[in-house]
Amino acid sequence: MGIFFTILIGIPLGVAALLGWFNNPDAHMLPLVLGTILLVLLLLLLLLAAAAVWLLGKDFMAPIMAVENLDFADAWSHLLAMMKKEKGAYAGYIG
């Protein structure tokens, strides 16, 4: 998550700094506001995806790993195969 946050926040801030948007923010208000809105939306999407993966790992992968004696990658593959069979049920559970 730290790497994703660094990429998601660091790259746009670096580009804005290189373009000089922070030196005179009044002249670049529209791109700063639109960029901030886009950044917040992407951040929320990342947090939502992370929460879904955490939920699936906690509620499904841990029991699969314990009962079937699988490692993380094999349990994830097994879970994805199970999810393909009943997409709606898992989407409802996550929702």
C-alpha positions, 0 to 999 in steps of 0.5 A: 500500500505504501508503494501505491500511495507513493506512486499515486501521490508522489508522481502528480505532486512531482509533476506539479512542482516541475511545472511550477504550479506551486510557485504561483498557485493562483495562476494554476487554480483550475488544474490544481483543483481538478488534479486534487479531485482526480487524486482523491477519487483515485485514492478512494478507489485504491482504498476500496480495492484494498478493503475488498482484498482484505475482506476476501483474505480474512473471510475466505483465504484464511480458512482455505489456507487452514483447511486445505493446507495451501500457501498464499498464492495457491489459496488466492488462485483457489478463491478466484476459481470459486469466485468465477463460479458465483460472481454475484454471490461474492459481489453481494458479500463484498457489498 
